[in-house]
Each structure stands twice: as C-alpha cells, then as structure tokens.
Amino acid sequence: MEQEMKLFCEKSYQKECIKINERIYYFKSYGHSNATAIIGDTSVILIDTLDTNEYAQDLLNDLKKITDKPVKTLIYTHGHPDHRGGAGTFKNTVTEIIAFTPIKQPLKYYDRLNDILNKRGSYQHGYNLNDEEAIFQGIGIREGKTTGHGCYEFMQPTTIYQENKVERVIDGVALAMYRAPGETDDQICIWLKDDQVICTGDNYYGVFPALYAIRGTQYRNLATWIESLELILSFPSKALLPGHTDPIIGHDLIEKRVGDEKEAIEYILFHTLQCMNQGLTLQETVTEVKLPDKLSHSPYLQEYYGMVEWAVKSVYVGYVGWFDGNPVHLLPVKQSDYDHELLTLIGKEKLNQRIKELMTLKNYQMALQLLELVDEPELKKECLLQRARQVKSVNARHYLISCAKEINKD
C-alpha cells in the first residue's frame, strides 16, 4: 500500500502552471492546495492563496513571468488555512479580500475543544511525521509549514457576503459567486461565464471526499453537499478548477467525474438511512454499506483521503445520535470492568499468545483490538505501525503512526 501511495503522489501532484485560456492560469501543486489567477484589465484576481507565504511567493514569481499586473483581489473559496495561508505574500498590492459567511455557525463553546481538535488535526495530517512516514497529505503535497517551506500568513477578508449568490465585475472580469456548502459551511464556487470556467474549492478533488474528518468535525451535511454538486453540474463548464488535484477539462469529463462523486455520496447517504430504518446497528450498517463496483473502482474516488466507512458512521450519528438501538448499549458497565472480566475469562498468557499469532498472520486490526484488554505498549506500538502500512487513506496512516510514536515518548 505504501508503494501505491507513493506512485499516486508522484503521478498526481507534479507542480505545474496550467494555462486554461488567455487570462486564466491554474497553479497546480505549487502548495498543498491550488490557486487560480485571472488576469483583469489592470490587475490580477487570485482565487485562494496556497497554504504558506513561501509557496505563495513561488506562485507570485511565476505569475510575474506571465503578467506584470499586480494581484489586487483575493477570493477565498472557504476558510481552511491551507487555502488562505499564503495571503500575506500579496499584502503590498491587495485592495480587496472576498469571503462568505458560513451557512451556520459552529456549536457554541466549540472553541473549548481547541486543544484536542488541534492534537487530532496534527495526527490526521501527520504534522509531526517525517516525509517517509507521511508520504503526502491525500489531496496534495505536504503542507509547507511541516516541511520548512514557510508558514501561515493570513489576511482577514475585507468584503464578507451573506447572500447565496453575488455577481460582480472586478477589473473587467465578470464573475458570479455561489454559496455551495459541502466540505465546509462557508464553501463557495465561482462561475466565470465568459470563459465557461468554474472554480469549485474543496467540494470536488479527485479522490474520495472527506465526508467526515477524523480530526473531529460537526456533521457535514451530505444532502447539502449533494445539492452543491448539482449546482456545479448545472453550469455549461468547459473547465473545472478544484482546490486540490488536477483540473478537469471538457464538459463531458466534468459531468462524469463530478456526477460520479455526487452518485457516491447519494448512495452512501440513502443506503445508510435505509439500513438505519431497518433497525441495523451502527456496525451492521458499516458492514452493509459499500459502494457499487462502478464507483469503488473509479480512479477518482479512491480512498486516499476520506473513507466510505467513516462517512457511514458520520451519517448514522449525525441523524440519530450515539445510540444505535441495541439495548445492551444503553447503560453499559465501565469499559475497564468489562475488559477485566474478559481478561479473567481468557487469561493474559493465552490472550498474548493469540495477539502474537494474529500479528504473524498480519491481522493487525484484530490484534490491536485485543490489545485494548492488556497493557503491552511495545506490542501495541508495533501493531499500530504495521497497521498503518496496510491502510490506503493517508489520514488513517498518519493517525496510526502518530499514536504509535506517542507510546513510551517520555
């Protein structure tokens, strides 16, 4: 699996400035995210700014080879830091920074979780891992702040819209900005009618989407995400420029790839709800809901980032909460008491023997779950590292390795 990841990264994330037409240039893999430059009458409009100031400076240097017009307008497709972190590079020329408010605010007191969310976010993205351990970040090269290529240098929006649609002419460029919540609640897409080009932020990025982020997120409304993809598909686009991975050139190809993602999300949502309505428990639902072959085999829906299993769990809990209907789960005994009871029945020696047998068989997930019953840090560390080598999602890989490195850290 590691070799597959490396090959995918090498193939998918080659740095490239792609000329879409005479005035639109797509800066692919200049950073963890991508950016789009639109050359106006006297200035440049930049959609997103990459993740760090150093990466953005690299973009600016190459942009100056194309035009001597200054970047005066920034448009954020959404608020994720990997799309705003390079903004400071343009501080001497920018006069307007555009963003949209989220359709709903985070739960009150959500900021009280900052410590654990930051820790889990670091685990998910592999911020504390080296290049060999992390390989890449699923939807792009590693963020510059993790590899010594600059830092976040944010600039706050000067124009913040609450509308669902805003039409503007900026320095001779007619564009329409549409609210399109999906991966984030403040997500937008930008339609350039004269060019038949659409910029879609993070609602599409050529791998299986993060319908749930393991760093910890509130429910990402899949029904709303589907509607946003339908909006994207409603335009007669000849080029789709996403916030990560390759552009899609050609209307038929856009319909195919975005349509497949929409169909995959619909399938997960509707099939999960069907299983829930039939009384299946959470784990039974996870076992039941698998993408049809035509979708699971798509090279643009591979689980290098998000995972179907995580999405199913998110829908289940998002719709009915933690209780899955099994009365045994209503008032369970303390986990430690339950574990002690099992260990008494099995015997530690027999359990450890079985764990080692499972490791020999490379069934590291079963071994890890049995290791929850005993205090065997070295065995657990080895299991976590070996399990990480088996998984396809880099987010899962990063999390497993990060947790392994925390064992016996002191």
N, C-alpha and C positions, 0 to 999 in steps of 0.2 A: 504493500500500500504506500510506503514511503516513496518508492521509485515512481509510482503512478502520480503522486502529488508533485514530485519534482518535475516530471515531464509536463504535467498540466501547467505548472507555473511558468516553465521556460517557454512553452508554446503560447500561453495566453497573455503574458504580461511583459512583452517586449516594449520598451519605450519608443514612442512614435508620435510625430506630429502629422496628423492626417488632414489634408485639405478636402473639405466637404464641397465647397464651391469657392467662388472668388472672394467671398467675405467671411466665410465661416471656417474655423480651424479647430480641430479636436485634439487636445493634448492627452494622449492615452499613456497611462503608466509613467507619467512624469512624477507621480507620487503614489500614495496608496489609493487615492481616488483620481478621477479625471476632471478636466476642466474644458470649457468651450469658449473660444474667443470669437466675437462678432465685430467686424470692423465697420464702424459707422462713418458718417461724413467727416467728422473731425476727431473722433476718439474711438476707443475700444470698449465694448461691453464684455465683461467676463462672467460667465456662469460657473460659480464655485471657484475655489482658490487653492485646491490641493490641501494637504494636511500640515505642512510646515513651511516656515519662511524660506528655508534653503531650497526646498523643492520648487516653491513658487518663484524664487529668483531665477532658477534654471529655466522655468517656463518663460519668464519675462525676457530673459536674454535671447531665447529663440524667437519669441514674438517680435522683438525689435529687428530681427532679420527679415521679417515679413512686412512690417509696417513701422513707421516712426510715430504713429499716433499714440497718445497716452491712454492708459486704462483709466477711465473716469467713472465707470459704473460697474458695481458688483451686484450680482443677483445670487442669493443663496437658495438652492433648491430645498434645503432643510437645515436644521440646526446641528447636525452631528459635527463634532470637531474636526473630523478628517476632511470635511468639505469647506471649513472656514479657517483652518489653522494657518493658511498662507496669506491671509488678508493683509496683514501688516506690511508685506512687501510692496503694496500699492498705495501706502498711506500718503505719499507725497503728491499723488495725482488724482486720487479718487475723490469725487464730489458727492456721490450718492451710493448708498448700500441698501438694497431692497430685500425684504424678507416678509413672510406671512406669519400671523399668529397661529398657534395650534387650534384645531377644532375643539379640543377640550384640554383643560389644564390637568397636570398630574394631581394625584390624590393629595389632599392637604397633609402636611407633615412628611411627605415623601423624602424631603431633604434629611430627615433624621436617619435615613438608611445610607447616607453617603459613604460612610466608612466601608460597610460590607459590599455595597454596589461597586465601589472603586476597586476593592480587592478582587471581587469576582470578575470585574471587567478586565483587570490585569491578567487574571488566569485565562479568561476566554481568548484574549488577543495575544497572549504569550509575550507580554511586555518584558518579562524578566528572563526570557529564554534567549539562547544564542541562535544564530541563523540555522545551524544544523538541526537543532531541536524544533524550531518553529517552522522552518521551510518558507512559508508565506502566510498570508492572512485571509485566504479563501477567496476574497473578491479583489485582491490586489497584492502588490508587493508589500513588504512590511512597512509600517508607519515610520517616517523619518526620525521621530523622536526616540525610537527604540534602537536605531542603527547609527546614531551620531550624525544625522543629516538635518540639523536644525531643530526647531521647537515650534509649539503653537504660538502664533502671534495674531490674536483675534482683533477684529474691529466690529463694533456694535452697529446694527442696522440704523440707518437714518430715516428710512421710509418703511413703515410696517403696515401691511394691509390686513384687514379683517374680512374683506369680501371673498366671494367664491371665484370671481373672475375679474381680472383687471387688464384692460387694454391700454397700451402706451405706444407712443412713438418716441424713441430715445435716440437722439442724434441721427435721425433719418431712418432708423430701424423700427419697423412696425412689429410689435410682438404682443402676444396675449399670454397672461399668466393665469393658470387654473389651479385652484386648490385640488390636491389629489392625495388625500391621506392614505397611508399604507404602512410602510415600514416605520414611518413617524407620523405624528398627528399634524405636523406643520409642513408636510411634503407638498411641493408644487411641481407642475410640469410647465414648460414654456414652449408655446407654439409660434413658429416663425412662418406665417402663411406664405409670404412671398418666396421663401426658399423651400417650402414643404419639408421643413426640418422640425423635429420635436426633441426637446431635452427633458429627460424623464427622472433625473435624480436617482433615488435608490429603490424605486418600485419595480425595476427590472434590472438584472445584472448578469444574466447568462449562466448562473448556477442556481441550485435550489435555494430559494429565498429564506431569509431569517424570519420565518413566521413567528418564531419565539427566539429570544436571545438568552442564552444560559447565564449571562451576567446578572440577569434579573430584570424583567420588564413587566409593566402592566400589560393587560391583554391587548394584543394587536388585532384589531377588528378585521377578520378575514373577509367579511361581507363588504366592508368599506374598501378594502384593498382590491377586491374583485371589481367593484364599481370604478375605481381609479384606472384599472387596466382596461376596462370597457371604454372609458373616456379616451385613453391613449389610442386605442384601436379605432376610435371614431374619426380620427384625422387622416386625410389622404397623404400620409407622410412618405417621403422618399428616403429619408434618413432618420434613424433614431439614435440619439446620443445619450447613453446612460452614464450614471455617476461612477460606474466601475466597469471593467472589461471592455470588449470590443464594441464599436458602433455596429448597427445593423443597417445595411444599405440595400434599398429596394423594398417597395411596398409589400410585395408578396412574402418576402422573408420576414418583415416586421409582423405581418398578420400571423405567420406560422409560429414564430418564437414567442411573441407576447401572448398569442392565443393559447399556446401550449401551457404557458405559466398560469394563465387565467383558468384553464381547464383543470390543471393540477390542484390549484387552491380550491376551486369549487368542489372537486372530488373529495378532497380531504375534509372540507367543512361539511358537506352534505352527508357523506358516508359516516363521519364521526357522529353527527347528530342522529342519524338513523340508528346506529349502534346504541347510543345512549338511550334513545326512545324505546329500544327493545329490552332495556334493562341490563345491558352489559356493563361490567365494572370498568374502571379505568384501564387496567392492564389487559383485560379481554378486548377492549376497544383498540388499544395499541396493536395487539396481535392481529386483529381483524383488518385494520385499515392499511392497505398497501396500494401504491399507485399502479394503475394498469401498465402493462409492459410498454405500450407505445409512448407512455410518458416517462416511466422509470428508466427507459433505455435512451431517452433523448440526451445528446451530449450537452445540452444547455439546461438540463435540470438535474445534473449530478450533485450529490450531497457533499460537496467540498466545503460548504458553509453552513446552511441550515440543514435540518433533518426532518423527514416526514414524522418520525416518532415523536419528536419534540413538539411539532405542530399539533398533532392529535391530542397530546396531553394538554397543550395550551387551550385548545378549543373546549375540551372537556371541563377543565377547571374554570375557564372563562365564562361558560354558560351556566354551570350548576354548582360551582364551588368545589371544595375539597372532598365532600362526602360522595362516595360512588355508589351508594345504595346497599352495600354489604353491611348487615347489622353488626358483624364482628368488628368493623372499623369504627363503630360509634363511640365506644368507651374502652379502648384497648388498655391493657396493662402497660406499665413503663417498658420501653424498649429494652432497657438493661435487664429488667427482671425476666422478660421473655427470652432474651439471649442466654441468660444464666440457666434457665430451665432447659433450653435446647442443648446447651453445652453439657449439662448434667446427664441428659439422656444419651448423648452421642459419645462423650468422653473426649478430652482435649487431645490425647495421643492419636486416637482414631481420626479425629477431625483434621489435625495437622497432616496426617498421612494422606488423607483424601485431597487436601488442598495441594499438596506436592504432586500427587498423581494428576490432578487437573492441570497444573502448570506444565507438567511434562506433555500432556495432551494439547497444550496451547489453548485450553479453555479458561482463559484468564478472567473473563467476566464472572463465571461461576465461582472461581477461586476467590475473587475479590469480595463477592457477596458472602461467602462463607467466612472470610477473614474478618467480617464485622463482628463475629462471635468471640474472637480471641485477640489478644494483644501481641501481635507479631509484626512489628514495624518494618523489619527488613524484608520479610516475605511480601508485605503489602506494597512496599516501595517497588520491588521487582515486578510485582503483578501490574501495578499502575503503569510502569514504563513499558512493559511488554504489551499491555492492552492498548496503549497509545499508538504502538506501531501497527495495530490491526485496523484502526478506525479510518474512515475516509474524510470525515469532517475535521477541518483543521481546528475548529473551535473545541471540539471534543478532545482532540490530540493535545492542544495547548493546555486545557484544563487538567487532564490526567497527568501530564508531565509536571505542570506547576505544583500540583498537590504532592506528587512524588518527591519533588525537591524540597518541600516543606518538612518532610519526615526527617527527624533527627537533625534539623537545621542548626539547632543550638549546640 
